[in-house]
Amino acid sequence: MGISKELLKILACPACKNEVHLTEDGKWLVCSHCKLKYPVMEDIPVMLIDKAEPLDR
């Protein structure tokens, strides 16, 4: 099923409020500004700063 395009349009990075984009595999939402990635678990984005990982991982 995945994350809907409508939801992706309104999601923002909780740290900097910039837009996020979905990785090709659909497992992460990435903030290019903060260099953080947020997990997507069972098609649900986990937009918590303490669950984010550095983009270089």
Secondary structure, 3 states (H helix, E strand, C coil): CCCCHHHHHHCECCCCCCECEECCCCCEEEECCCCEEEEEECCEECCCHHHCEECCC
